[in-house]
Amino acid sequence: MESLKKFLTLTALLCLASSILIVKGITSFAATLGDVVINEVAWAGTSDDSNDEWIELYNPTSQEVDLSGWFIEDDVTTKYIIHSGKIAAHGYFLVEDNEDSIKNLTAGAVTGVSLANAGDALILKDPAGNIVDSANISGGAWYAGNATSKATMERIDPLVKVDSAANWATAVSSNGSIGRNGGSILGTPGSANSAYSGHGPEVSISGKNANIGENLTVSLDAKDAVDLYGYGFEINYDSAVLSYVAATESSFLKSDGKETSFSAALQNGVEGTLIVGDARLVNPPTGIDGSGKLLDLTFKVKNTAVKMTDLSFGASSFLADTLGDMTTKFTGTTINIGSSISLNIANLKISAGQERYSLGLTWDTIAGATYVVKKKDVTGAYKILKEGSDNFYIDNSKIVTGIEYSYQVFAIKDGITSQAFTISGTETRGLKGDSDRSDRIDGKDIEKLARSFGSEYADEEYDALKDFNYDGIIDGADLIIIGANFGLKD
């Protein structure tokens, strides 16, 4: 009964707070329910120390908020007080157990955060005690997060003001933040949540395959941007695997002909963190709407035994509109690393098969690789014939004499796909026009062709054995070929 009473009391307070204007501790406007939200909770600590717990606040409004005197109530009895500090428009504010909880980010407030793994009720209040937001209001098990992996509990949409489990998810990636001993934090302190799926733009890194000794180029693309004025990215990568070569601005931010200011450099000149920035030189500020490529990044792949490596956005990454930072989802990528030498299809050959009306392909074996063989059809498209580990293929499927057939072969190893190697060949044995393979052109060939006459590729009646000129239709041209060779015997 006592827990039910507590729940009903807190629920009533939430309803009451929606109609209360807060006049103390606010920069330029009065806060209401949801003006600042509890956006992420590291209730399990980090992989470096389970006691390094923290709570992230987010300001979804377009105005700065003074948080001096605000506090987070933990199960009613405990208060984490923010003695001073401001949260920028569309900005983040970290309330940490200690300054080392997140080694590469500065805490907004250090208040000795201590959260129960079994679950706590968190309520954000202004200095007058008015409720601004809450998370896990029932005080039961946390909505999300993981005690084993130390993944944080992330809010899905900060604009949804209802305290509901449906609006929370377990973090699935890191933004490059690290714990006190350098361990990766499975969460996104100080930046958009990995689980974020609310309204707003997205920025992603596109690029999947790379070979040792070659250049890797990835693109950074914006999606669903509105009034995009500028951006700043912190790109983190493994310097033992990749070395930075160049950053090249794309045209999206200046697609209306306006000038921009673009810069890129390694942080302190050291490999591992790349800093990129760009903004439109337009005053008064105006932005760009839509989706497009922001820039390309080029790296050199080092001689490494690593098979996969990540490119990720750091916590300081942002998109900005003409008013300030925007809530943005950032998605990194995993690059598969392979050896360019090992994936060359060497000594690819084509010859007549042992049986008539067949062609055989062979190539040198690549240890540990599988192969894909494709054949060009009458439409010009390459269709898969075979996938497997054998380094040969015999094509005896409706091969017509005198037609040049084209094939592609490529290798796959450790997630890396080689370039396609192309080869062509022609079956010279047999009689052209001999659709029934009787070794004589006669009335039976006319009768069989007549049953498919007028049909086109993909029609049920179409038969490739009667398409003697391989043009995708069985017509008078094919009858002419029979007539020209009529009576011949092989």
Buried (B, 14 or more C-beta within 10 A) or exposed (E): EEEEEBBEEBBEBBEEBEEBEBEBBBBEBEBBBBBBBBBBBBBBBBBBBEBBBBBBBBBBBEBBBBBBBBBBBBBEEBEBBBEEBBBBBBBBBBBBBBEBBBBBBEBBBBBEBBBEBEBBBBBBBBBEEBBBBBBBBBBBEBBBBBEEEBBBBBBBBBEBBEBEEEBBBBBEBBBBBBBBEEBBBBBBBBBBBBBBEBEBBBBBBEBEBBBBEEEBBBBBBBBBBBBBBBBBBBBBBBBEBBBBEEBEBBEBBBEEEEEBEBEBEBBEEEBBBBBBBBBBEBEEBEBBEEEBBBBBBBBBBBEEEBBEBBBBBBBBBBBBBBBBBBBBBBBBBEBBBBBBEBBBBEEBEBEBBEEBBBBBBBBEBBEEBEBBBBBBBBEEEBEEBBEEEEBEBBBBEEBBBBBEBBBBBBBBBBBBBBEBBBBEBBBEEBBBBBBBEEEBBBEEBBEBBEEBBEBBBEEEEBBBBBBBBBEBBBBEEBBEBBEEBBEBEE
